[in-house]
Amino acid sequence: MNKLSATKKGGLTGAAMVLLAFVFVQTGMPFSGSHQYAIYTLFTVGIIWTLIGFAQNNPGNTSFKSFFAEGFRCFIVATLLMVVYTFIILKTHTAFRDTAAAEVKKQLELSGNKTPNEVADQVVQMKDKFAIFITGGAVFVYLIIGSLVTAITSAFLTRNKS
């Protein structure tokens, strides 16, 4: 199993994350929340699996750059799969969008500084951009987590090899 490339490991990691996220959606869990940490844990484990396999298959290579490049290939594929999944789910399961729109409408009405037409317009705009906004946030979060896990694990593995 360690002979798999980082890209394939990223694909397997991403597929596992998508499957788990799909199970969460199908069982009625909200799109975000504490169960999201299970998906982040899978993501982290996939990156560490890739880097440890790289260390075992390349015993003479102690370059942080090499380790980070390997981890990057893994986490970028997993991120891509989760981002595509997130966008598709948000476009097909409009209940998430509608729940968020109702909350935005309630907050705008409570603020008291918007006319009913302004509130309605902002809710429509929010609904139109909801999938893009949430997907953009997912890209950012996965890239940050992937970069941090890769950098920390790479530093640890290169430090211990010296």
N, C-alpha and C positions, 0 to 999 in steps of 0.2 A: 504494500500500500504506500510505502514511502517512495516508490519509484514514480509516482504520479507527479506531473509538473505542478508548479505553483498555480498556474491558470486552471488546471483541472481540479485542484484542491479548492480553489476559490469557487469554481462552479458547483462542486459538491457542497461546500459550506453555504453558498447562496441558495442552492436548492433546498437544503435542510431548513434554512431560515424562512424561505417562502412557504414551505410546507407547514412549519410551526405557526407562522403568521396566519395562514389560511385556516388552520384548525381553530385558532383564536377567534377569527372573524366568524366562522361557521357556528361556533358555540356561543356567539352573542357577546363576546368580550369587547369592550370599547377599543377603538383603534390605537389608543395610547393609554399607558398606565403602567402599573408595576409589572405586569406580565411581559412588557416590552423588554425588561431586563433579561428574560430567558432568551430572547432573540439576540440581544447584545452579547450574552454569554456564548451562544453558538458562534457568533461572529469572531469573538476573541479566541475561542478554542480552535477555530479553523485557521486563524492566522498563526497561532502558536504551533499548531500541528505542522504547518508549512515550514516554519522557521526551524523547528527541531529536526524535521526530516532533512532540510537543507544542510544543517550542521552535521548530521550523521553521514550524509552522502558526499560531503565536501570537507573532510577533516583538516585539510591544509589551508582552507580559506578562512581567514579571520577578519576580513574586511567588513566594516560596518556597512559600507556602501553596497556590497554584494548581498548582505542579509536584508537590508532595507529594500533593495530592488526585488528580491524574491517575495518578501512580505507584501510589497506594493502590488505585484502581479496577482497575488491571492485576493487581497482586500478590494481591489478595484473591480474584479469580476463579481465578487459577492455583492458589492455595493450596487453595481449595475443591475443585477438580478432583483435586488430588493427595491430599487427605485422604479424599475419597470412594473414590478408587482404592485407597489404602492399606488402608482398612477392608475393602473387598470382597476384596482379595487375601489379607489376613490371615484372613478368615473362610472363604475357599474353598481356600486352600493351607495346610492344617494342618501341613505339614512344618516350617514356620517355628516355629510354636508348640511342636510336639513336640521340636524340637531345643533350644529355649530351656528347656523343661520338664526335659529330661534334664540340662541344665547346672545348673539350679537344684537339682534333686534331688541331683546329685553334690556341689554346694557345701554343701548342708544336711547331707548325710551326713558330709562331711569335717569340718564344724564340731564334730560330736560332742555338741552340747548339745540335740539334738532326738530325741524318740522316733520310731520308724518310723511310728507313726500321725500324729504331728505333721508329719513330712516329707511323708507322703502327702497330708494335708489341705492343706498349703501349696502343693504342686504342683498339686492340683486347683484351688485358688483362683487360682493364677497362670494356669493354662490358661483359666479362665473370663474373666479380665480382660485377657488378653494383647492382644487386638485393640484394646480401648479404651485401654490403657496406651500401646501403640506409636503409635496414631493420635493420641493426645493429645500425645505427644512430637513427632510430625510437624507438628501444628498450630503448636506453640510454635516449632520451628525455622524453618518457612517464614515465620511472621509476623516473627520477629526478622530473618532474612535480608532479607525484603522491605522491612521498615522501614529497615534500615541502608542497603541499596542505594539505596532511594528517597531517603532523607535526604541521603546523600552526593552522589548524582548531581544532585539538586535544588539543593543548595548550590553545587555546581560550576557548573551551568548558569545559575543566577541571578547568581552572582558574575561570570561572564564576560560577561553581558549588560549589566551596569551600566556 
